[in-house]
Amino acid sequence: MKKVIVKTSENSNNYPIFIGRNILKILPEVLKKHTKGTKKIAIIFDDNVPIKFKKLLKKLLKNYDVFLETIKFNEKNKNFSTVDKILKKFLRKNLSRSDTLICVGGGIAGDVSSFVASILKRGINFVNIPTTLLSQNDSSIGGKTGVNTDYGKNIIGTFYQPKFVIIETEFLKSLSRREILCGYAEILKHAIIKDEKFFAWLNKNSKEILKLKNDKLLISAITKSCKVKRHFVLKDTHESNLRMQLNFGHTFAHSLEALHGYSKKLNHGEAVLIGMLLATKLSVIKKVCNDKEANKIFEHYKNQKINFNLKNVVPKNKINKIISLMINDKKNNDNKINFILLKKIGKTTSPGDHKLSTSELKKYFPKLINLNF
């Protein structure tokens, strides 16, 4: 079992992340330590969680008053309507502020559940048990909550830290390659923006990691990724500056997800993989990054058979719509679009360094989507 400590404020408000295989059994012990006074536990399960884990958790929590809520989460129901339904059910159970909400699911489930925990009676205990590779190495760390609106993704939300996180790698065995690749997008992003050695390590080991055959490599990849995310959270808890570097590729990604109606045609990880390609290409066009560095990333995609037809995902006749969606990105503070660009593998530009007008970005788009993938 590996353990990562995330610092969430200058006042040493830390929480642990436990990473390993078959480690759900530690749940009663860490609950007792980190959520003193809890008598009732509400568990929100993502509909995709295998029944065996539901049975195991009920058994582990037999000493508590436990009630379960199972929801089929997706980007379309990641909204206030879902939050309202959950809140009404939990209010009827009369949870106190010392009671605990546990989320067992992917990133969408975690975003919604933590948002509910943050506003229910002005905040009850929250525990995250992420079940997808994406949520395990990214969205479970840092305390960002959120729901979608017609104006964009995660536009409404709070910052609310969990008491602890348990990353159980056995959950991953039930996922498709597409879902694993979705999570790998964020692992790759963390290497690209912060750690050249990590990127080289991924070049060597990513095929084995994606097969889920080697527990040691998989746990190492998740741990290394969590530590990169922790670095930015520690430096900038509320995403006022440095933490925005974690959004490399996401300005494109979020607009593409909205363009495709948050549908299964394009999942979040695929959008991030495409967004990083576009951001890398834009970095070359703006002469921030050289071709040699960019080609290292392009080659990594090819080696992992990560292929996209950009002209289908980013159609020319939708460029104006994509740009209008970018304008609503929460990282923008004026009428220009704020991009995180790549200087070289392991180093990005700082937030605010590269703001593009809509006319300037429109001029670059034909070159961006001519990248063959």
Buried (B, 14 or more C-beta within 10 A) or exposed (E): EBEBEBBBEEEEEEBBBBBBBEBBEBBBEBBEEBBEEBEBBBBBBBEBBEEEBBEBBEEBBEEBEBBBBBBEBBBEBBBEEBBEEBBEEBEEEEBEEBBBBBBBBBBBBBBBBBBBBBBBBEEBBBBBBBBBBBBBBBBBBBBBBBBBBEEBBBBBBBBBBBBBBBBBBBBBEBBEEEBBBBBBBBBBBBBBBBBBEBBBBBBEBBBBBBEBEEEEBBBBBBBBBBBBBBBBBBEBBEBEEBBBBBBBBBBBBBBBBBBBEBEEEBBBBBBBBBBBBBBBBBBBBBEBBEEEBBEBBBEBBEEBEBEBEBEEBBEEEBBEEBBEBBBBBBBBEEEBBBBBBBBBBBBBBEBBEBBBEBEEBBEBBEEBBEBEB
